[in-house]
Amino acid sequence: MAKLWAIVKREYIERVRTKWFIIATVFGPLFFGSIMIIPAVMSKRSKSPAEFTNTRILDATTTGFGQRIAESLSRGRPPGFVPPQVVVVNPAELSRAESTATRQIMANQVSGYVRVDARALNGEEVLYAGRNATSIPDMERLRAAVREALLGQRLENAGIDSSQVRDLTFIPLQLRTERITEKGRGGSGVVSIIFAGIIAALLYVSIVLYGQNVMRGVLEEKTNRVAEVVVSSVRPETLLAGKVLGVGAVGLTQQVIWIATSILIFRLREPLLARFGITTTPFSLPEITVVLALLLLVFFILGFIFYASLYAAVGAMVNSDQEAQQAAQPLMIMLVATAVLINPIIVNPTSTLAKVMSWLPFSSPIIMPLRLSLGTVPWYELAGTIAALILACLGAVWLAARIYRVGMLMYGKRPTFRELGRWISYSN
């Protein structure tokens, strides 16, 4: 045990003292703080291109449809807003008008143009061409304006007052969500989703970064022949366990610092934005109970042990960094496949997909904390997934230890699967 503790202490202190650990630890909170504050400040100071103030509407319908679109785009805009310019053109001259408008856009004389013709009146197609054509909010605003104008046109043709219908049907309703658990109200549903996504991303990033850190550490000791000296006084299994635990403690330390500083920045977010004249929507962080915090910690530790053991086995098998990257691809595929499923599971955390992925050892360290952050999980399912993950960790450690004790002393070409089988049998 004393040797194990000495190895854990060495691995921990050696990595915590590096400048890259300090830089990454400081950069994390700065990054989180930046994405909380800078987008709001830039949005406040930048002028939205969604105003369509310098836009032409080429109306080839001869029904005043372009004017309706311009009025719809102008509705609700601040005083001084200049509506889009409507140009009524003959349908036969529409192509020439588009060419002219295109040249004006290229010369920065107008920002874009909207083409409306008979197909627009039939509800089939409206063309917009301009510099902000890739802006999703702008295009959604234009689509809503065209639909409103088309609805008004059809109501008027049917003899119904479109303005009265608009006043009766326009309801600016905002849907506010609130999560309720067995203990009562659990805060905003949107905030819970954001929190769950952050937890899943942190676990994913930590496992990938520090798992590869273990692999490179093992490979470095093997190529430098340091392992030959160390294994003469320490059992290879003890060396492997110390390395995994030491690097895992480094990752846990960094996560605790990131989470604590991010919470501090979040609490300072409102007064900081107020200095820029930005009013924020008040919402509180989801409640994190002691049990939930312990469960998140358990899944992180087990997930890290599972992947770090396999990464250590990969580092012991190969002889160069290039070979290590190739041999580690199956592990990266399992992690990336898990990350791809985060979004659909956030949408429906009680789906069959979420339950199945919670039981698989390679995905449960990320998926189960995600589900726990979104809501409650039955106790028997929680206990079963932890038990399955513990068994998977024991299997991964057992396999990695046998590959490690032979692979650290083997040099030359990368072993085949048959040779790996012999390495495992040699250790029995």
VMD Tcl script that draws the C-alpha trace (Angstrom):
set ca {
  {0.00 0.00 0.00}
  {2.91 2.36 0.77}
  {4.32 1.82 -2.71}
  {0.91 2.40 -4.27}
  {0.50 5.65 -2.37}
  {3.99 6.75 -3.39}
  {3.16 6.14 -7.07}
  {-0.19 7.95 -6.80}
  {1.50 10.91 -5.10}
  {4.24 11.05 -7.73}
  {1.80 10.92 -10.66}
  {-0.44 13.56 -9.08}
  {2.26 16.08 -8.12}
  {4.20 15.61 -11.35}
  {1.17 16.56 -13.45}
  {-0.29 19.27 -11.21}
  {3.02 21.14 -11.28}
  {3.17 21.31 -15.07}
  {2.45 24.62 -16.77}
  {-0.10 22.99 -19.08}
  {-2.21 21.90 -16.11}
  {-2.14 25.46 -14.75}
  {-2.96 26.94 -18.16}
  {-5.83 24.51 -18.76}
  {-7.20 25.04 -15.25}
  {-7.20 28.81 -15.68}
  {-8.44 28.69 -19.28}
  {-11.49 26.59 -18.40}
  {-13.22 29.17 -16.15}
  {-12.20 31.96 -18.52}
  {-13.83 30.09 -21.38}
  {-17.02 29.40 -19.43}
  {-17.16 33.02 -18.30}
  {-16.62 34.23 -21.84}
  {-19.52 32.23 -23.27}
  {-21.75 33.56 -20.48}
  {-20.93 37.25 -20.97}
  {-19.33 38.04 -24.34}
  {-22.21 36.85 -26.62}
  {-24.70 38.98 -24.66}
  {-22.44 42.04 -24.82}
  {-21.74 41.60 -28.54}
  {-25.43 41.10 -29.26}
  {-26.20 44.30 -27.34}
  {-23.61 46.36 -29.19}
  {-24.00 44.95 -32.66}
  {-26.72 46.13 -35.01}
  {-28.93 43.28 -36.08}
  {-29.07 42.71 -39.83}
  {-32.62 41.45 -39.38}
  {-34.12 44.90 -39.82}
  {-34.40 44.60 -43.61}
  {-34.00 48.37 -43.83}
  {-31.95 48.28 -46.98}
  {-33.84 45.53 -48.76}
  {-35.78 45.61 -52.03}
  {-39.01 43.71 -52.55}
  {-39.51 42.96 -56.25}
  {-43.29 42.56 -56.53}
  {-44.44 40.93 -59.78}
  {-47.92 40.02 -58.49}
  {-49.70 43.33 -59.28}
  {-51.86 42.71 -56.17}
  {-49.92 44.71 -53.59}
  {-48.53 41.55 -52.04}
  {-45.03 43.06 -51.74}
  {-46.44 46.01 -49.77}
  {-48.10 43.58 -47.37}
  {-44.74 41.87 -46.77}
  {-43.08 45.23 -46.17}
  {-45.77 46.19 -43.64}
  {-45.42 42.86 -41.90}
  {-41.63 43.25 -41.68}
  {-42.08 46.78 -40.31}
  {-44.60 45.81 -37.63}
  {-43.20 46.12 -34.12}
  {-39.99 47.85 -35.22}
  {-38.63 50.84 -33.23}
  {-39.38 54.49 -34.24}
  {-37.31 55.69 -37.17}
  {-37.32 52.29 -38.83}
  {-37.18 52.56 -42.63}
  {-39.30 49.81 -44.21}
  {-38.04 47.78 -47.18}
  {-38.47 49.44 -50.54}
  {-41.18 47.84 -52.70}
  {-40.52 47.86 -56.45}
  {-43.49 46.82 -58.60}
  {-42.22 45.17 -61.78}
  {-43.79 43.59 -64.80}
  {-43.58 39.76 -64.65}
  {-41.81 39.76 -68.01}
  {-39.11 42.10 -66.65}
  {-38.59 40.27 -63.33}
  {-35.32 38.59 -64.40}
  {-33.83 41.93 -65.45}
  {-34.88 43.48 -62.11}
  {-33.20 40.58 -60.25}
  {-29.98 41.10 -62.20}
  {-30.01 44.78 -61.33}
  {-30.65 44.04 -57.65}
  {-27.83 41.46 -57.65}
  {-25.36 44.03 -58.96}
  {-26.53 46.51 -56.31}
  {-25.95 43.89 -53.60}
  {-22.45 43.21 -54.92}
  {-21.79 46.96 -54.84}
  {-23.08 47.17 -51.24}
  {-25.90 49.49 -52.30}
  {-28.59 47.17 -50.89}
  {-28.37 44.23 -48.49}
  {-30.75 41.91 -50.36}
  {-33.94 41.52 -52.33}
  {-37.14 39.50 -52.04}
  {-38.78 38.17 -55.21}
  {-42.54 37.58 -55.10}
  {-44.57 36.43 -58.08}
  {-47.55 34.21 -58.85}
  {-45.89 31.23 -57.13}
  {-45.71 33.26 -53.92}
  {-49.45 33.95 -54.08}
  {-50.02 30.19 -54.44}
  {-47.95 29.60 -51.32}
  {-45.25 27.73 -53.24}
  {-42.06 29.79 -53.23}
  {-40.55 33.13 -52.30}
  {-36.92 33.90 -53.13}
  {-34.62 35.96 -50.95}
  {-31.08 36.75 -52.07}
  {-28.74 38.82 -49.97}
  {-25.71 38.98 -47.75}
  {-27.62 37.69 -44.71}
  {-29.20 34.72 -46.52}
  {-27.43 32.29 -44.15}
  {-28.80 33.97 -41.02}
  {-31.42 31.62 -39.59}
  {-33.17 34.29 -37.41}
  {-33.41 36.66 -40.40}
  {-34.87 34.01 -42.66}
  {-37.35 32.90 -40.00}
  {-38.50 36.48 -39.61}
  {-38.93 36.83 -43.38}
  {-40.79 33.51 -43.58}
  {-43.19 34.64 -40.84}
  {-43.75 37.98 -42.59}
  {-44.54 36.29 -45.91}
  {-46.94 33.83 -44.26}
  {-48.69 36.65 -42.45}
  {-49.00 38.66 -45.67}
  {-50.28 35.64 -47.58}
  {-52.84 34.87 -44.87}
  {-54.06 38.47 -44.94}
  {-54.32 38.37 -48.73}
  {-56.43 35.21 -48.66}
  {-58.66 36.48 -45.86}
  {-59.28 39.66 -47.77}
  {-60.14 37.70 -50.90}
  {-62.64 35.74 -48.79}
  {-64.26 38.96 -47.56}
  {-62.84 38.78 -44.02}
  {-61.11 41.69 -42.31}
  {-57.50 40.48 -42.01}
  {-56.52 43.09 -39.40}
  {-59.32 41.94 -37.09}
  {-58.29 38.31 -37.50}
  {-54.68 39.23 -36.77}
  {-55.66 41.08 -33.59}
  {-57.67 38.08 -32.38}
  {-55.12 35.42 -33.24}
  {-51.87 37.19 -32.30}
  {-51.02 35.89 -28.81}
  {-47.35 36.45 -27.77}
  {-47.41 33.51 -25.37}
  {-44.18 32.46 -23.63}
  {-43.97 28.89 -22.38}
  {-42.20 28.63 -19.01}
  {-41.12 25.16 -17.94}
  {-40.51 23.93 -14.41}
  {-39.18 20.56 -13.38}
  {-40.96 18.68 -10.57}
  {-39.29 15.78 -8.81}
  {-40.35 13.54 -5.91}
  {-39.15 16.27 -3.54}
  {-41.15 19.04 -5.19}
  {-40.29 21.80 -7.62}
  {-36.81 21.43 -9.03}
  {-36.31 24.69 -10.91}
  {-36.39 25.61 -14.58}
  {-36.55 22.79 -17.09}
  {-34.34 24.69 -19.54}
  {-31.68 25.26 -16.88}
  {-31.77 21.55 -16.01}
  {-31.14 20.66 -19.65}
  {-28.21 23.08 -19.85}
  {-26.81 21.74 -16.58}
  {-27.13 18.13 -17.76}
  {-25.40 18.94 -21.04}
  {-22.52 20.64 -19.21}
  {-22.09 17.66 -16.86}
  {-22.03 15.21 -19.79}
  {-19.54 17.38 -21.71}
  {-17.25 17.69 -18.68}
  {-17.22 13.94 -18.11}
  {-16.59 13.27 -21.79}
  {-13.74 15.78 -22.07}
  {-12.09 14.64 -18.82}
  {-12.20 10.96 -19.75}
  {-10.79 11.62 -23.21}
  {-8.04 14.01 -22.08}
  {-6.83 12.15 -19.03}
  {-7.33 8.69 -20.52}
  {-4.96 9.67 -23.32}
  {-2.68 11.21 -20.70}
  {-2.40 7.80 -19.04}
  {-1.67 6.17 -22.39}
  {1.11 8.63 -23.24}
  {2.57 8.34 -19.74}
  {2.79 4.56 -20.04}
  {4.24 4.80 -23.54}
  {6.85 7.34 -22.41}
  {8.00 5.16 -19.52}
  {8.22 2.18 -21.86}
  {10.25 3.94 -24.56}
  {12.56 5.54 -21.97}
  {13.10 2.14 -20.34}
  {12.09 3.68 -17.00}
  {9.54 0.90 -16.52}
  {12.32 -1.73 -16.48}
  {13.81 -0.05 -13.42}
  {10.50 0.56 -11.67}
  {9.05 -2.94 -12.13}
  {12.17 -4.39 -10.50}
  {10.95 -2.97 -7.18}
  {7.19 -2.63 -7.71}
  {4.66 -5.10 -9.03}
  {3.38 -4.03 -12.48}
  {-0.22 -4.17 -11.20}
  {0.67 -1.72 -8.42}
  {2.39 0.58 -10.90}
  {-0.64 0.51 -13.19}
  {-3.08 1.16 -10.33}
  {-0.99 4.04 -9.01}
  {-0.78 5.65 -12.42}
  {-4.54 5.38 -13.04}
  {-5.45 6.70 -9.58}
  {-2.91 9.53 -9.70}
  {-3.97 10.80 -13.11}
  {-7.63 10.38 -12.16}
  {-7.07 12.55 -9.08}
  {-5.57 15.23 -11.34}
  {-8.65 15.18 -13.57}
  {-10.96 15.31 -10.56}
  {-9.03 18.27 -9.12}
  {-9.38 20.16 -12.37}
  {-13.08 19.42 -12.62}
  {-13.74 20.64 -9.07}
  {-11.89 23.89 -9.82}
  {-13.78 24.35 -13.10}
  {-17.19 23.74 -11.53}
  {-16.54 25.96 -8.49}
  {-15.23 28.88 -10.54}
  {-18.01 28.50 -13.14}
  {-20.65 28.71 -10.39}
  {-18.91 31.82 -9.03}
  {-18.86 33.45 -12.49}
  {-22.52 32.52 -13.01}
  {-23.47 34.26 -9.75}
  {-21.48 37.35 -10.83}
  {-23.01 37.26 -14.33}
  {-25.97 39.51 -13.57}
  {-24.02 42.44 -12.01}
  {-21.33 42.16 -14.70}
  {-23.86 42.37 -17.54}
  {-25.64 45.22 -15.74}
  {-22.44 47.27 -16.16}
  {-22.97 47.01 -19.93}
  {-26.63 47.98 -19.64}
  {-27.85 44.43 -20.27}
  {-30.79 43.10 -18.30}
  {-30.67 39.33 -17.80}
  {-33.56 36.99 -17.25}
  {-33.34 35.81 -13.63}
  {-33.08 32.07 -13.17}
  {-31.47 29.89 -10.54}
  {-29.13 26.94 -10.81}
  {-30.75 23.52 -10.39}
  {-30.58 22.03 -6.94}
  {-27.64 19.67 -6.53}
  {-28.19 17.40 -3.56}
  {-25.41 15.59 -1.74}
  {-26.66 12.28 -3.11}
  {-26.62 13.57 -6.67}
  {-23.11 14.98 -6.22}
  {-21.88 11.66 -4.84}
  {-23.48 9.74 -7.70}
  {-21.85 12.03 -10.28}
  {-18.52 11.45 -8.52}
  {-19.01 7.67 -8.49}
  {-19.77 7.53 -12.20}
  {-16.79 9.74 -13.02}
  {-14.39 7.57 -10.97}
  {-15.72 4.30 -12.39}
  {-15.77 5.63 -15.94}
  {-12.26 6.95 -15.62}
  {-10.95 3.66 -14.19}
  {-12.61 1.75 -17.05}
  {-11.21 3.88 -19.85}
  {-7.84 4.71 -18.22}
  {-7.10 0.99 -17.71}
  {-7.79 0.28 -21.36}
  {-5.74 3.30 -22.44}
  {-2.86 2.07 -20.25}
  {-3.09 -1.34 -21.92}
  {-2.89 0.37 -25.32}
  {0.17 2.35 -24.19}
  {1.89 -0.85 -23.05}
  {1.17 -2.64 -26.35}
  {2.69 -0.12 -28.77}
  {6.13 1.36 -29.37}
  {5.44 4.82 -30.76}
  {2.93 7.65 -30.50}
  {1.67 6.97 -34.03}
  {0.93 3.34 -33.19}
  {-0.78 4.46 -29.98}
  {-3.17 6.74 -31.88}
  {-4.12 3.90 -34.22}
  {-4.53 1.33 -31.44}
  {-6.67 3.74 -29.37}
  {-9.19 4.32 -32.15}
  {-11.68 1.69 -30.85}
  {-11.77 3.52 -27.50}
  {-12.34 6.86 -29.23}
  {-15.12 5.33 -31.33}
  {-16.91 4.19 -28.15}
  {-16.57 7.65 -26.60}
  {-17.63 9.52 -29.74}
  {-20.62 7.19 -30.22}
  {-21.68 8.04 -26.67}
  {-21.25 11.78 -27.28}
  {-23.38 11.61 -30.42}
  {-26.27 10.18 -28.39}
  {-26.20 12.95 -25.76}
  {-28.58 15.22 -27.67}
  {-31.34 12.64 -28.39}
  {-31.16 11.46 -24.78}
  {-31.50 15.05 -23.53}
  {-34.65 15.33 -25.65}
  {-36.11 12.12 -24.21}
  {-34.23 10.91 -21.10}
  {-36.75 8.12 -20.40}
  {-36.58 6.55 -23.85}
  {-35.53 2.97 -24.51}
  {-32.32 4.29 -26.08}
  {-31.43 6.13 -22.87}
  {-32.12 3.07 -20.72}
  {-30.09 0.73 -22.94}
  {-27.11 3.09 -23.14}
  {-27.22 3.46 -19.35}
  {-26.48 -0.25 -18.98}
  {-23.57 -0.42 -21.42}
  {-20.25 0.06 -19.54}
  {-18.65 2.20 -22.25}
  {-21.52 4.73 -22.26}
  {-23.01 4.59 -18.75}
  {-20.30 6.86 -17.16}
  {-21.64 9.70 -19.34}
  {-25.26 8.79 -20.05}
  {-26.34 7.95 -16.49}
  {-25.07 11.26 -14.98}
  {-26.88 12.98 -17.85}
  {-30.15 11.26 -16.93}
  {-29.63 11.94 -13.22}
  {-29.18 15.66 -13.99}
  {-32.41 15.73 -16.00}
  {-34.62 13.89 -13.53}
  {-34.96 10.86 -11.35}
  {-33.91 7.32 -12.19}
  {-35.41 4.24 -10.48}
  {-33.16 2.98 -7.69}
  {-32.97 -0.56 -9.04}
  {-31.84 0.74 -12.43}
  {-29.28 2.99 -10.76}
  {-27.92 0.16 -8.58}
  {-27.84 -2.23 -11.53}
  {-25.91 0.13 -13.79}
  {-23.37 0.87 -11.03}
  {-22.91 -2.86 -10.42}
  {-22.48 -3.50 -14.15}
  {-19.95 -0.70 -14.40}
  {-18.00 -2.02 -11.40}
  {-17.82 -5.46 -13.01}
  {-16.69 -3.87 -16.27}
  {-14.00 -1.93 -14.38}
  {-12.75 -5.12 -12.72}
  {-12.59 -6.81 -16.09}
  {-10.80 -3.86 -17.69}
  {-8.27 -3.64 -14.85}
  {-7.69 -7.42 -14.94}
  {-7.12 -7.38 -18.69}
  {-4.99 -4.23 -18.63}
  {-2.80 -5.52 -15.80}
  {-1.92 -8.68 -17.71}
  {-1.15 -6.82 -20.91}
  {0.73 -4.15 -18.98}
  {3.11 -6.47 -17.08}
  {4.24 -8.17 -20.29}
  {3.88 -5.32 -22.77}
  {6.07 -2.90 -20.78}
  {9.04 -5.21 -21.31}
  {8.35 -6.08 -24.94}
  {9.82 -4.02 -27.77}
  {9.70 -4.25 -31.53}
  {6.63 -4.69 -33.69}
  {3.08 -4.19 -32.45}
  {1.62 -7.47 -31.14}
  {-1.13 -9.35 -32.96}
  {-4.31 -10.51 -31.27}
  {-2.80 -14.00 -30.91}
  {0.27 -12.58 -29.20}
  {-1.95 -10.53 -26.88}
  {-3.72 -13.76 -25.96}
  {-0.37 -15.32 -25.08}
  {0.56 -12.28 -22.98}
  {-2.62 -12.74 -20.97}
  {-2.04 -16.49 -20.58}
  {1.61 -15.93 -19.54}
  {0.41 -13.96 -16.58}
  {-1.81 -16.69 -15.20}
}
mol new
graphics top color blue
foreach p $ca { graphics top sphere $p radius 0.5 }
foreach p [lrange $ca 0 end-1] q [lrange $ca 1 end] { graphics top cylinder $p $q radius 0.2 }
display resetview
